[in-house]
């Protein structure tokens, strides 16, 4: 996965997100519903500056790997993906309003986990060794400069 760029920033924020329909109803058993919902989630994500790296719509839950800008918190990502996709899906398939008359298709909870292409141990060692490398460079520079003074 490549780094994303913004004004004065480089980032890679990936989240594994999972959410479920209310009462775990198997509303996505229909292949057309699954395809339509996946398409809607991708469009909603794109409209809000996110990218769906991977998505699987199961009959009773949804898994997605989302690349998001640093301006969006995980709770905002959840709100946008679940809320906007539910609204758009309900408009595309009005028969869903019979099962969910208030328009809330999904339970309030969700699962989040940050993911990336660098594992925890590699990142931990990188951060831990930053000061060692920096101080070695400073010592080398001071030794080199002391020749001139």
C-alpha positions in Angstrom: 0.0 0.0 0.0 1.4 3.4 -0.9 1.5 6.5 1.2 -1.2 9.1 0.6 -0.4 12.8 0.3 -2.1 15.9 1.4 -1.0 19.5 2.0 2.2 19.1 4.0 1.4 15.6 5.1 2.1 12.0 4.1 0.0 9.3 5.7 -1.3 5.7 5.5 -4.3 5.1 7.7 -6.1 1.8 7.2 -8.9 0.5 9.3 -10.6 -2.9 9.4 -14.2 -2.1 10.1 -17.1 -4.4 10.6 -20.8 -3.6 11.2 -24.0 -5.7 11.4 -27.6 -5.1 10.6 -30.0 -4.6 13.4 -31.0 -7.9 15.0 -28.5 -9.7 12.7 -31.1 -10.0 10.0 -29.7 -11.7 6.9 -30.7 -8.8 4.7 -27.9 -9.3 2.2 -28.7 -12.9 1.3 -29.9 -11.5 -2.1 -27.0 -11.2 -4.5 -28.4 -7.9 -5.9 -28.6 -6.4 -2.5 -25.0 -7.4 -1.7 -23.8 -5.9 -5.0 -25.8 -2.7 -4.6 -24.7 -2.2 -1.0 -21.1 -2.7 -1.8 -21.3 -0.2 -4.6 -23.1 2.3 -2.3 -20.4 1.9 0.4 -17.7 2.6 -2.2 -19.4 5.7 -3.5 -20.1 7.0 0.1 -16.4 6.5 1.0 -15.2 8.2 -2.2 -17.5 11.2 -1.6 -16.0 11.7 1.9 -12.3 11.3 0.8 -12.0 7.6 1.8 -11.1 4.6 -0.2 -12.5 1.1 0.3 -9.4 -1.1 -0.2 -11.4 -4.3 0.2 -15.0 -5.1 1.2 -17.0 -8.2 1.8 -20.8 -8.0 2.3 -21.9 -11.1 4.1 -25.6 -12.0 4.6 -25.6 -10.6 8.2 -22.5 -8.4 8.4 -20.1 -6.3 6.5 -16.3 -6.3 6.6 -14.3 -3.5 5.0 -10.7 -2.2 4.9 -10.9 1.5 4.7 -8.2 4.0 3.8 -9.1 7.3 5.4 -7.5 10.7 5.7 -6.2 11.8 9.2 -9.0 14.4 9.4 -11.6 11.6 10.0 -11.8 9.8 13.3 -12.8 6.1 13.4 -16.2 7.1 14.9 -16.8 9.5 12.1 -15.8 6.8 9.5 -18.3 4.5 11.1 -21.0 7.2 11.1 -20.5 8.1 7.5 -20.2 4.5 6.2 -23.1 3.1 8.1 -25.4 6.1 8.1 -25.1 7.4 4.5 -25.0 3.9 3.0 -28.1 2.9 5.0 -29.9 6.0 3.7 -28.9 5.5 0.1 -29.6 1.8 0.2 -33.1 2.5 1.7 -33.8 4.9 -1.2 -32.6 2.4 -3.8 -34.6 -0.5 -2.2 -37.7 1.0 -0.6 -38.9 -2.4 0.4 -36.1 -2.3 3.1 -38.2 0.4 4.9 -40.8 -2.3 5.7 -38.2 -4.1 7.9 -36.6 -0.9 9.1 -39.3 1.8 9.2 -37.2 4.3 11.1 -34.5 4.0 8.4 -31.8 2.6 10.8 -30.6 -0.6 9.2 -27.6 -1.2 11.4 -27.0 -1.8 15.1 -25.2 1.0 16.9 -21.9 -1.0 17.4 -19.0 -1.7 15.2 -15.6 -3.3 15.2 -12.4 -1.3 14.4 -8.8 -2.3 14.1 -6.0 -0.3 12.6 -4.0 -2.2 9.9 -1.0 -1.4 7.8 1.7 -3.0 5.7 4.2 -2.7 8.5 3.8 -5.0 11.6 3.9 -3.8 15.2 7.4 -5.1 16.0 8.9 -3.4 13.0 7.3 -0.1 13.9 8.2 -0.5 17.6 11.9 -1.1 16.7 11.9 1.8 14.3 10.6 4.2 17.0 12.8 2.8 19.7 16.0 3.1 17.5 15.3 6.6 16.3 17.0 8.2 19.3 20.0 5.8 19.0 20.5 6.7 15.4 20.0 10.4 16.0 22.5 10.5 18.9 25.1 8.6 16.9 24.7 11.1 14.1 25.1 14.0 16.5 28.2 12.5 18.1 29.7 11.9 14.6 28.9 15.5 13.6 30.4 16.9 16.8 33.6 14.9 16.4 33.8 16.0 12.8 33.2 19.7 13.7 35.7 19.6 16.6 38.5 19.3 14.1 37.7 22.8 12.9 37.6 24.5 16.3 
